[in-house]
Amino acid sequence: MPSQRQLLGRVGEDLAAQWYTAHGYEVVARNFRCPEGEADLILRRQSVLVVCEVKTRSSDRFGSPAEAVTVVRQRRLRQTAIRYLQDQSATAPTSKRRPSTVRFDVAEVMNGAVSVIEDAF
């Protein structure tokens, strides 16, 4: 049975995915895991691939959600994105275009409100 924290995180990821979809993005992967780490959401709009870290909080008592995305976490997300792109190029048909841009976003979710920091790092 998922903990309250896990449930809060899932709700946040769902809300962030809905935000991106409403803004013209396609969700191509959720909770992509590999030895290098995990990406909450991987999205695409035209030739832009977005790797998004979703941080959900019930309050700002311990700072803003984005403050929890440390330099170490940023490094792991970059490595995860590299692995994702390598996996995709190995399995995708040649007709599938590679993204020309990879962007790293942070989606903050607090009290049901989504705020996306594009190109956060």
N, C-alpha and C positions, 0 to 999 in steps of 0.2 A: 504494500500500500504506500503510495507516495506521501511524503511529508508535506506540511503546509508550505514550506519553502519551495519544494519542487513544484507544487501546484501553482504557487504565485509565479514562478519562473515560466511555466507552460502558458499561463494566461498572458503574461507579458510577451512571450514569443508570438502567440496567436495575434495579439493586438498589433505588434510591430509588423507581422506578415500582412495583416489587413491594411495597414497604413501604406506599405509599399505597393501592394496590389492596387489600391485606390489611386496611387500616383504613377501607374503605368508599368510597374515592374512585374516580372514573372518570378515566382519562387522556384528555383531550380534544385535546392537542397535545404533540408532542415536537419540540424544537429549532425552535420557531417563530421565523422570521427575518423582519425587516422593516428598513426604513432606520434605524429608531431603535435597533435592537439585536437580541438573541436571548434567548429564554427557554428554558431546558433542558426544563422540564416545565410544562404548564398542566393543572390538574386541577379536578374539580368534585365536590362532595358537597352535594346539595340546592341551596340558594341561595348557597353559598359557592364562589367561584372562587379557586383558589390558583395563584399564579405562584411557581414554585420554582426557585431557583438551586442546582444540585448541584455540590458541591466534593468531589473525590475525591483523596485523598493516600495514598501508601504509607507515610508516617511523619509524625510531627509535628515533624520537624527544623526546619521553617521556620514553625512555629506551627500553630494549629488550622486546619482547612479553612475554617471560617466567617470567620476573620480576613482571608481573601483577598477577601471581598465588601466592597469599598471603597465609600465614599460615591458616587463616580463610577459604579460598577457599579449601585448601588441606584437612582440617578437614571435610568440607561439602562433598567433593568428596569421602572420606573414608566412611562416613555414607551412601552416595548414593550407593556406591559399596556393602556395607553390605545389604542394602535393595534389590538391584538388585539380589544378590545371594540368599537371602531369598525367593524372589518372584519366582526365577527360580527353586529352590529346591521344592517349593510347587506345581508347575505346570508341571515340566519336567517329562517325563517318567523315570522310574528307570534305563533304559538302557543308559540314557544320563550321561556321566561322568562329575563329578564336576571338575573344574579346580584345579590343585595342586598348582598353583602359581597365585597370583593376583599382577599385576604390575601397577604402576601409571606413565604414560608418559605425557609430555607436547609437543605438536606439535606447533612450531612457524612457522607462514606463513607470509612472507613479500615479496612483489613484485613478487608473484607467486612462490617463492622458499619455499620449505618445509624443515624444520630441526626438527628432532624428538629427544627429550631428553628422552631416555629410563630410567625407574626407577628413575624418577626425584625427587621423595620424598617417 
